[in-house]
Amino acid sequence: MMNIVLHEPEIPQNTGNIARTCAATGATLHLIEPLGFSLDEKHIKRAGLDYWHLVKIKTYKNYQEFLEQNNYPKVYMATTKSRQTYAEVSYEEDAFIMFGKETAGIPEEILLDNKETCIRIPMISEARSLNLSNSVAIVLYEALKQHNFEHLKTEGELHHYHW
């Protein structure tokens, strides 16, 4: 299963939306402190709706603790500073994909240590960035697509009619 890593997220609604995306895909959500909110706040709970029982969440005191507890994994780092797009890499089935805080992204010293796994979402030059929860969804679903959406339901049903 995929792993989404948020480095010091600040906005509870974004993290709640990301938690819901993780719940719907089976991805584990890793949160690196400090967080800009409490996991008990109503805004994060509301954004995640009634999916919280489906979310696997792990928290860490800092980036180093995250690395140590996960055996120093290969981490794809989403940043506007990368030359490589998110669609140009091949994600492992249990890939770790990291996103930085809303106001500053992933610290540059971390990016410089991981240049080969930095990825970007293309956008016009006048735009600074996309919303964090949208960015997570874009990259996560590309990684899942590369594995044929394994373990996910890919067919739906109409409620009142039949195809």
C-alpha positions as CSV (number, residue, x, y, z in Angstrom):
1,M,0.0,0.0,0.0
2,M,1.1,3.6,-0.7
3,N,2.3,6.0,2.0
4,I,1.5,9.7,2.1
5,V,3.8,11.8,4.2
6,L,2.9,15.3,5.3
7,H,5.8,17.3,6.7
8,E,4.5,19.8,9.2
9,P,1.0,20.4,7.8
10,E,-0.6,23.6,8.9
11,I,-4.3,23.6,7.7
12,P,-6.6,21.1,9.4
13,Q,-9.1,21.0,6.5
14,N,-6.3,20.0,4.0
15,T,-5.1,17.2,6.3
16,G,-8.7,16.0,6.8
17,N,-9.3,15.9,3.0
18,I,-6.0,14.0,2.6
19,A,-7.0,11.6,5.4
20,R,-10.2,10.9,3.5
21,T,-8.2,10.3,0.3
22,C,-5.9,7.9,2.2
23,A,-9.0,6.1,3.6
24,A,-10.5,5.6,0.1
25,T,-7.2,4.3,-1.3
26,G,-5.9,2.3,1.6
27,A,-2.8,4.5,1.8
28,T,-1.2,5.1,5.2
29,L,-1.0,8.8,6.3
30,H,2.3,9.8,8.0
31,L,2.3,13.1,9.9
32,I,5.6,14.8,10.8
33,E,5.2,17.3,13.7
34,P,4.9,20.0,14.5
35,L,1.3,20.1,13.2
36,G,-0.5,23.4,12.9
37,F,-3.6,21.9,14.6
38,S,-4.7,19.1,16.9
39,L,-5.9,15.9,15.5
40,D,-9.0,16.3,17.7
41,E,-10.1,19.6,16.1
42,K,-13.5,19.7,14.6
43,H,-12.2,21.1,11.2
44,I,-10.0,18.1,10.6
45,K,-12.7,15.7,11.7
46,R,-15.3,17.3,9.5
47,A,-13.1,17.3,6.4
48,G,-12.5,13.6,6.9
49,L,-16.2,12.9,7.3
50,D,-17.0,9.4,8.6
51,Y,-13.9,7.8,7.1
52,W,-11.6,8.1,10.2
53,H,-12.0,4.4,11.1
54,L,-10.5,3.6,7.7
55,V,-7.4,5.8,8.0
56,K,-4.1,4.4,9.2
57,I,-2.3,7.4,10.7
58,K,1.3,7.5,12.1
59,T,2.8,10.5,13.7
60,Y,6.4,11.4,14.3
61,K,8.1,14.1,16.4
62,N,10.4,15.1,13.5
63,Y,11.7,14.1,10.1
64,Q,14.6,12.1,11.6
65,E,12.2,10.0,13.7
66,F,10.1,9.3,10.5
67,L,13.2,8.1,8.7
68,E,14.4,5.9,11.6
69,Q,11.0,4.3,12.2
70,N,10.5,3.5,8.5
71,N,14.1,2.1,7.9
72,Y,15.2,5.1,5.9
73,P,12.8,4.6,2.9
74,K,13.1,6.0,-0.5
75,V,10.9,9.1,-0.4
76,Y,9.4,10.9,-3.4
77,M,9.3,14.6,-2.5
78,A,6.7,16.9,-4.1
79,T,8.2,20.3,-4.7
80,T,7.9,23.1,-7.2
81,K,11.7,23.1,-7.4
82,S,12.1,19.8,-9.2
83,R,12.8,19.3,-12.9
84,Q,11.2,15.9,-12.9
85,T,7.4,15.5,-13.1
86,Y,5.4,13.2,-10.9
87,A,4.4,11.2,-14.0
88,E,8.1,10.5,-15.0
89,V,8.9,8.2,-12.2
90,S,7.9,4.6,-11.5
91,Y,6.5,4.3,-8.0
92,E,7.0,1.1,-5.9
93,E,3.8,-0.6,-4.5
94,D,4.6,0.8,-1.1
95,A,6.1,4.1,-2.2
96,F,6.5,7.0,0.3
97,I,5.4,10.3,-1.2
98,M,6.1,13.4,0.9
99,F,4.4,16.9,0.7
100,G,5.5,19.9,2.7
101,K,3.6,22.5,4.7
102,E,1.3,24.8,2.9
103,T,3.2,28.0,3.4
104,A,6.8,26.8,2.7
105,G,6.9,23.3,1.3
106,I,9.5,20.7,2.2
107,P,12.7,22.4,3.7
108,E,15.3,22.9,1.1
109,E,18.0,21.0,3.1
110,I,15.8,17.9,2.9
111,L,15.2,18.4,-0.8
112,L,18.9,18.8,-1.5
113,D,19.6,15.5,0.1
114,N,17.0,13.9,-2.1
115,K,17.3,15.6,-5.5
116,E,16.9,12.3,-7.5
117,T,13.5,11.6,-5.9
118,C,12.0,15.1,-6.1
119,I,8.9,15.5,-8.3
120,R,6.7,18.3,-9.4
121,I,3.2,18.8,-10.8
122,P,3.4,21.0,-13.9
123,M,1.6,24.3,-13.8
124,I,1.9,27.8,-15.4
125,S,4.8,29.8,-14.2
126,E,2.6,32.5,-12.6
127,A,1.1,30.0,-10.1
128,R,3.1,29.4,-6.9
129,S,1.5,26.0,-6.0
130,L,-1.7,23.9,-6.0
131,N,-3.8,23.2,-2.9
132,L,-2.1,20.5,-0.8
133,S,-5.0,18.1,-0.8
134,N,-5.3,18.4,-4.5
135,S,-1.6,17.8,-5.0
136,V,-1.7,14.6,-2.9
137,A,-4.7,13.3,-4.9
138,I,-3.0,13.9,-8.2
139,V,0.3,12.2,-7.3
140,L,-1.3,9.4,-5.3
141,Y,-3.6,8.4,-8.1
142,E,-0.8,8.4,-10.6
143,A,1.1,6.0,-8.3
144,L,-2.0,3.8,-7.9
145,K,-2.6,3.9,-11.7
146,Q,0.9,2.5,-12.3
147,H,-0.1,-0.5,-10.3
148,N,-3.5,-0.9,-12.0
149,F,-5.4,0.3,-9.0
150,E,-4.6,-2.9,-7.2
151,H,-6.9,-3.6,-4.2
152,L,-9.3,-0.8,-5.3
153,K,-12.8,-1.2,-6.6
154,T,-12.8,-0.1,-10.2
155,E,-16.4,-0.6,-11.2
156,G,-19.5,1.1,-9.9
157,E,-23.2,0.5,-9.8
158,L,-26.2,2.8,-10.4
159,H,-28.6,3.0,-7.5
160,H,-31.9,2.8,-9.4
161,Y,-30.9,1.7,-12.9
162,H,-28.7,-0.9,-14.6
163,W,-26.1,-0.4,-17.2
